[in-house]
Amino acid sequence: MAEYYILVLVTLLLCIFDFMQNQAIRLTVYIFYCLLLVLFAGLRAVGVDNDGASYEEVLQIAGNTPWIDLVTGNYSEAMERGYLLLNKLIYVLGGDIRVVFLIMAFATGLVNYSLIFARSPFPFCSLFIYVCFFYYYRDFTQIRYALSAALGMWSIFYFIDKNYIKSAVIIALASLIHGAVLVVPVLFVAYALCRNYLVYCMLPVLGLIGSFFNPVEYLLTIGGLPPTLARYAEMDDLGKGGYFLSVVAQVFILTVLIFKDRLLLYYRKRTIDLLLIAMSIASFINLLFISFAIMQRLALLLFGVVVFLMPFLFSTLETDEEDRYIALFCRFVFITMVVYYGLNMIDINLMRPYSIFERV
């Protein structure tokens, strides 16, 4: 399992490039390392992750299902048709599960890493947060969800830029890969209805209170879940989420409240509003559905904005000479916490010793 630990620690060390002035060197190192991350995920053998064998089975099912049935949704597999159509195409062209892994890894990496470099003031730090929080859980195990979540982040930033058509098109395309992206329009509706920071500071408290009841059964009863997510919820009797996500989200929400005026000197209010609301809704969903692990995907998708919000906060605080050292200390504490979380994600229940040569 040493490869996984090395990957986390190397990504941490690369954060030093955020302070390098030579943009050509930064970009070269960034591209090279992102390519390494893509290949590390895409070249893994079946069995390294939990779901690889299932994806291999899905490839066979898609290959043996007529095109017309995949297009019309006339199949029993609880999976979105866009992913099945991709598998059908790969199967017809003679590809195997390795090709599926590579295509999904390259697509996810291209979407994720290009957005990080374009939008984050500290792209290597953002990359480090991504690796620790999301890479092993999503890029390795939940490859459909990983791509859908990556596209969801792009749709959020297109919405921030008021490119509503592009945002809607991306959500529509992502929903063909994994339905969890449909939580993103909830963020947009919330932003349209209310932008009061105190409301979103208290929203997770309501989620905590709601967790003492049985919200999933109620939503299933009234048909309040998309069909794909409903099927997942019905099948998911075991597994729980954790409170760590909500703790981190609440810390960031409170920090934004405290330093709102300073943040608005460097970033648009629309950007800060949407990122804060995303964190709040992520925390709310995480707490409300704490007993249903499958629903945590919705929370984690929106929680993905932490990859950008953290650099936004620290880049702003570190511009003030009086607060610079305090901000640097807070950054060190946060990074230490992320390292701890990332190393704990390396678990035999999530992945096995890495191999690219044979089935594990």
C-alpha positions as CSV (number, residue, x, y, z in Angstrom):
1,M,0.0,0.0,0.0
2,A,3.1,2.2,0.1
3,E,2.2,3.7,-3.4
4,Y,-0.9,5.4,-2.0
5,Y,0.9,7.0,0.9
6,I,3.7,8.2,-1.4
7,L,1.2,9.8,-3.7
8,V,-0.4,11.8,-0.9
9,L,3.0,12.9,0.5
10,V,4.4,13.9,-2.9
11,T,1.3,15.9,-3.7
12,L,1.8,17.7,-0.4
13,L,5.4,18.5,-1.2
14,L,4.4,19.9,-4.6
15,C,2.4,22.6,-2.8
16,I,5.7,24.5,-2.7
17,F,5.3,25.2,-6.5
18,D,2.3,27.5,-5.6
19,F,4.9,30.0,-4.4
20,M,7.1,29.8,-7.6
21,Q,7.0,32.8,-9.8
22,N,8.0,31.1,-13.0
23,Q,4.6,30.2,-14.6
24,A,6.1,27.9,-17.3
25,I,7.7,25.7,-14.7
26,R,4.6,25.6,-12.6
27,L,2.4,24.6,-15.5
28,T,4.9,22.0,-16.7
29,V,5.1,20.3,-13.3
30,Y,1.3,20.6,-12.9
31,I,0.6,18.9,-16.2
32,F,3.1,16.2,-15.6
33,Y,1.8,15.4,-12.2
34,C,-1.8,15.5,-13.2
35,L,-1.0,13.0,-16.0
36,L,0.6,10.8,-13.4
37,L,-2.6,10.9,-11.3
38,V,-4.7,10.0,-14.4
39,L,-2.5,7.1,-15.3
40,F,-2.3,5.9,-11.8
41,A,-6.1,5.6,-11.7
42,G,-6.6,4.5,-15.2
43,L,-4.0,1.7,-15.4
44,R,-5.0,-0.1,-12.2
45,A,-5.9,-3.7,-12.4
46,V,-9.4,-5.0,-11.7
47,G,-9.7,-5.7,-8.0
48,V,-7.5,-2.9,-6.8
49,D,-10.7,-0.9,-6.1
50,N,-14.0,-2.2,-4.8
51,D,-16.1,-1.7,-7.9
52,G,-13.8,-2.8,-10.7
53,A,-15.3,-6.2,-11.1
54,S,-18.8,-4.7,-11.2
55,Y,-17.7,-2.3,-13.9
56,E,-16.3,-5.2,-15.9
57,E,-19.6,-7.0,-15.6
58,V,-21.4,-3.8,-16.8
59,L,-19.2,-3.7,-19.8
60,Q,-20.3,-7.2,-20.8
61,I,-24.0,-6.3,-20.1
62,A,-23.8,-3.2,-22.3
63,G,-22.0,-5.1,-25.0
64,N,-24.7,-7.7,-25.2
65,T,-27.6,-5.2,-25.0
66,P,-29.0,-3.8,-28.3
67,W,-28.3,-0.2,-29.1
68,I,-32.0,0.7,-29.2
69,D,-32.6,-0.7,-25.7
70,L,-29.7,1.4,-24.3
71,V,-31.0,4.5,-26.0
72,T,-34.6,4.1,-24.9
73,G,-33.6,2.9,-21.4
74,N,-35.2,-0.6,-21.9
75,Y,-32.8,-2.4,-19.6
76,S,-32.8,-3.7,-16.0
77,E,-29.4,-2.4,-15.0
78,A,-29.6,0.4,-12.4
79,M,-27.2,2.7,-14.3
80,E,-27.5,5.8,-16.4
81,R,-27.7,5.2,-20.2
82,G,-24.9,7.6,-21.1
83,Y,-22.3,5.4,-19.3
84,L,-23.8,2.2,-20.7
85,L,-23.7,3.7,-24.3
86,L,-20.0,4.5,-23.7
87,N,-19.4,0.9,-22.6
88,K,-21.3,-0.4,-25.7
89,L,-19.1,1.7,-28.0
90,I,-15.9,0.5,-26.3
91,Y,-17.1,-3.1,-26.5
92,V,-18.0,-2.9,-30.2
93,L,-14.6,-1.4,-30.9
94,G,-12.9,-4.3,-29.2
95,G,-11.9,-2.5,-26.0
96,D,-11.9,-4.1,-22.5
97,I,-12.3,-2.9,-19.0
98,R,-8.8,-1.3,-19.0
99,V,-9.9,0.9,-21.9
100,V,-13.0,1.9,-19.8
101,F,-10.8,2.8,-16.8
102,L,-8.4,4.8,-18.9
103,I,-11.1,6.8,-20.8
104,M,-12.9,7.6,-17.5
105,A,-9.7,8.5,-15.8
106,F,-8.6,10.8,-18.6
107,A,-12.1,12.4,-18.9
108,T,-12.3,13.0,-15.2
109,G,-8.7,14.3,-14.9
110,L,-9.1,16.7,-17.9
111,V,-12.3,18.2,-16.4
112,N,-11.0,18.4,-12.8
113,Y,-7.4,19.5,-13.2
114,S,-8.1,22.0,-15.9
115,L,-10.7,23.7,-13.7
116,I,-8.4,23.7,-10.7
117,F,-5.6,25.3,-12.6
118,A,-7.9,27.9,-14.2
119,R,-9.7,28.9,-11.0
120,S,-7.6,28.3,-8.0
121,P,-5.0,30.9,-6.8
122,F,-3.0,27.9,-5.3
123,P,-3.6,25.1,-7.8
124,F,-1.1,22.7,-6.2
125,C,-2.7,23.2,-2.8
126,S,-6.1,22.6,-4.5
127,L,-4.8,19.4,-6.1
128,F,-3.6,18.2,-2.7
129,I,-7.0,18.8,-1.2
130,Y,-8.6,16.9,-4.1
131,V,-6.2,13.9,-3.7
132,C,-6.8,13.6,0.0
133,F,-10.6,14.2,0.0
134,F,-11.8,12.8,-3.3
135,Y,-9.2,11.0,-5.5
136,Y,-9.2,7.5,-3.9
137,Y,-12.9,7.5,-3.1
138,R,-14.0,8.8,-6.5
139,D,-11.4,8.3,-9.2
140,F,-10.6,4.8,-8.1
141,T,-13.9,3.4,-6.9
142,Q,-16.8,5.5,-8.1
143,I,-15.6,6.4,-11.7
144,R,-19.1,7.3,-13.0
145,Y,-19.7,9.5,-10.0
146,A,-16.2,11.0,-10.3
147,L,-16.8,12.3,-13.8
148,S,-20.3,13.5,-13.0
149,A,-19.0,15.4,-10.0
150,A,-16.2,16.9,-12.0
151,L,-18.7,18.2,-14.6
152,G,-20.9,19.4,-11.8
153,M,-18.0,21.7,-10.6
154,W,-17.7,23.1,-14.1
155,S,-21.4,23.8,-14.2
156,I,-21.2,25.7,-10.9
157,F,-18.5,27.9,-12.3
158,Y,-20.3,28.5,-15.5
159,F,-23.3,29.5,-13.4
160,I,-21.1,31.9,-11.5
161,D,-20.0,33.4,-14.8
162,K,-23.7,33.6,-15.9
163,N,-23.2,31.2,-18.7
164,Y,-26.5,29.5,-17.9
165,I,-26.8,27.6,-21.1
166,K,-23.4,26.0,-20.8
167,S,-24.1,25.2,-17.1
168,A,-27.5,23.5,-18.0
169,V,-26.0,21.5,-20.9
170,I,-23.2,20.2,-18.7
171,I,-25.6,19.2,-16.0
172,A,-27.7,17.4,-18.6
173,L,-24.7,15.5,-20.0
174,A,-23.4,14.7,-16.5
175,S,-26.8,13.3,-15.5
176,L,-26.4,10.7,-18.3
177,I,-23.3,9.4,-16.5
178,H,-24.5,9.7,-12.8
179,G,-27.6,11.2,-11.4
180,A,-25.9,12.7,-8.3
181,V,-25.2,15.8,-10.4
182,L,-28.9,16.7,-10.2
183,V,-28.1,18.1,-6.7
184,V,-26.3,21.1,-8.4
185,P,-29.6,22.7,-9.6
186,V,-30.7,22.6,-6.0
187,L,-27.7,24.9,-5.2
188,F,-28.8,27.3,-8.0
189,V,-32.4,27.4,-6.7
190,A,-31.2,28.0,-3.1
191,Y,-29.0,30.9,-4.4
192,A,-31.9,32.4,-6.2
193,L,-34.2,32.2,-3.2
194,C,-31.9,33.2,-0.4
195,R,-28.4,34.7,0.0
196,N,-28.5,35.4,3.8
197,Y,-25.3,34.0,5.2
198,L,-26.8,33.5,8.7
199,V,-29.5,31.3,7.2
200,Y,-26.8,29.0,5.6
201,C,-24.8,29.0,8.8
202,M,-27.8,27.5,10.6
203,L,-29.0,25.2,7.8
204,P,-26.7,22.3,8.9
205,V,-28.3,22.5,12.4
206,L,-31.6,21.6,10.7
207,G,-29.9,18.7,9.0
208,L,-28.6,17.5,12.3
209,I,-32.1,17.6,13.8
210,G,-33.6,15.9,10.8
211,S,-31.2,13.1,11.1
212,F,-33.0,11.8,14.1
213,F,-36.0,11.0,11.9
214,N,-36.1,8.8,8.8
215,P,-35.9,11.2,5.8
216,V,-35.0,8.7,3.1
217,E,-38.2,6.6,3.7
218,Y,-40.3,9.8,3.7
219,L,-38.7,11.0,0.4
220,L,-39.2,7.5,-1.2
221,T,-42.9,7.6,-0.1
222,I,-43.6,10.9,-1.7
223,G,-41.4,10.2,-4.7
224,G,-38.9,13.0,-3.8
225,L,-35.8,11.2,-5.1
226,P,-34.8,10.8,-8.8
227,P,-35.4,7.2,-9.9
228,T,-31.7,6.3,-10.0
229,L,-31.0,7.6,-6.5
230,A,-34.2,6.1,-5.3
231,R,-33.0,2.6,-6.4
232,Y,-29.7,3.2,-4.7
233,A,-31.5,4.2,-1.5
234,E,-33.7,1.2,-1.6
235,M,-30.7,-1.1,-2.0
236,D,-28.5,0.6,0.6
237,D,-29.4,-0.8,4.0
238,L,-26.0,-0.6,5.5
239,G,-23.3,2.1,5.8
240,K,-23.1,5.5,7.3
241,G,-21.5,8.8,6.5
242,G,-19.1,10.6,8.9
243,Y,-19.3,14.0,10.6
244,F,-15.9,15.2,9.4
245,L,-17.3,16.8,6.2
246,S,-19.8,18.9,8.2
247,V,-17.2,20.0,10.7
248,V,-14.9,21.2,8.0
249,A,-17.8,22.9,6.1
250,Q,-19.0,24.7,9.2
251,V,-15.5,26.0,9.9
252,F,-15.3,27.4,6.4
253,I,-18.8,28.9,6.6
254,L,-17.9,30.7,9.9
255,T,-14.6,31.9,8.5
256,V,-16.3,33.3,5.4
257,L,-18.8,35.1,7.7
258,I,-15.9,36.6,9.7
259,F,-13.8,37.7,6.7
260,K,-16.6,38.4,4.2
261,D,-15.7,42.1,3.7
262,R,-12.0,41.2,3.0
263,L,-12.9,38.4,0.6
264,L,-15.2,40.7,-1.4
265,L,-12.2,42.9,-2.1
266,Y,-10.6,40.1,-4.2
267,Y,-13.6,37.9,-5.3
268,R,-17.0,38.6,-6.7
269,K,-19.9,38.4,-4.2
270,R,-21.6,36.0,-6.5
271,T,-18.6,33.6,-6.3
272,I,-18.4,33.7,-2.6
273,D,-22.2,33.4,-2.1
274,L,-22.4,30.2,-4.3
275,L,-19.4,28.5,-2.7
276,L,-20.7,29.2,0.8
277,I,-24.2,28.0,-0.1
278,A,-22.7,24.9,-1.6
279,M,-20.8,24.1,1.6
280,S,-23.9,24.7,3.7
281,I,-26.1,22.4,1.6
282,A,-23.4,19.8,1.5
283,S,-23.2,19.9,5.3
284,F,-27.0,19.8,5.6
285,I,-27.3,16.7,3.3
286,N,-24.4,15.0,5.1
287,L,-26.0,15.4,8.5
288,L,-29.6,14.7,7.3
289,F,-28.7,11.5,5.6
290,I,-25.8,10.5,7.9
291,S,-27.2,6.9,8.2
292,F,-27.4,6.3,4.5
293,A,-24.0,6.2,2.9
294,I,-25.2,6.3,-0.7
295,M,-26.8,9.7,-0.1
296,Q,-23.4,11.1,0.9
297,R,-22.5,11.3,-2.7
298,L,-24.8,14.4,-3.0
299,A,-23.0,16.0,-0.1
300,L,-19.6,15.2,-1.3
301,L,-20.3,16.5,-4.8
302,L,-21.2,20.0,-3.4
303,F,-18.4,19.8,-0.8
304,G,-16.0,19.7,-3.7
305,V,-16.1,23.5,-3.7
306,V,-13.7,23.2,-0.7
307,V,-10.9,22.7,-3.4
308,F,-11.5,26.3,-4.4
309,L,-12.8,28.0,-1.2
310,M,-9.8,27.1,0.9
311,P,-7.3,28.7,-1.5
312,F,-9.6,31.7,-1.9
313,L,-9.7,32.3,1.9
314,F,-6.0,31.9,2.5
315,S,-4.9,33.8,-0.5
316,T,-7.0,36.7,0.8
317,L,-5.9,36.5,4.4
318,E,-2.3,36.2,3.5
319,T,-2.3,39.5,1.6
320,D,-2.6,41.5,4.8
321,E,0.8,42.0,6.5
322,E,-0.7,42.0,10.0
323,D,-2.6,38.7,9.5
324,R,-0.2,36.9,7.1
325,Y,1.6,34.8,9.7
326,I,-1.6,33.9,11.4
327,A,-3.1,32.9,8.1
328,L,0.0,30.9,7.2
329,F,-0.3,29.1,10.6
330,C,-4.0,28.4,9.9
331,R,-3.1,27.1,6.5
332,F,-0.5,24.8,8.1
333,V,-3.1,23.5,10.6
334,F,-5.7,22.9,7.8
335,I,-3.1,21.1,5.6
336,T,-2.1,18.9,8.5
337,M,-5.7,18.0,9.0
338,V,-6.1,17.2,5.3
339,V,-3.0,15.0,5.4
340,Y,-4.4,13.1,8.3
341,Y,-7.7,12.6,6.5
342,G,-6.0,11.6,3.2
343,L,-3.8,9.0,4.9
344,N,-6.8,7.5,6.6
345,M,-8.6,7.2,3.3
346,I,-5.9,4.6,2.4
347,D,-7.8,1.6,3.8
348,I,-7.9,-2.0,2.8
349,N,-11.7,-1.7,2.7
350,L,-11.5,0.8,-0.1
351,M,-8.5,-0.4,-2.1
352,R,-6.0,-3.2,-2.3
353,P,-2.2,-3.1,-3.0
354,Y,-1.7,-1.4,-6.4
355,S,-1.1,-3.5,-9.5
356,I,-1.4,-2.9,-13.3
357,F,-0.4,-6.3,-14.5
358,E,-3.1,-8.7,-13.4
359,R,-6.4,-9.1,-11.6
360,V,-6.0,-8.5,-7.8
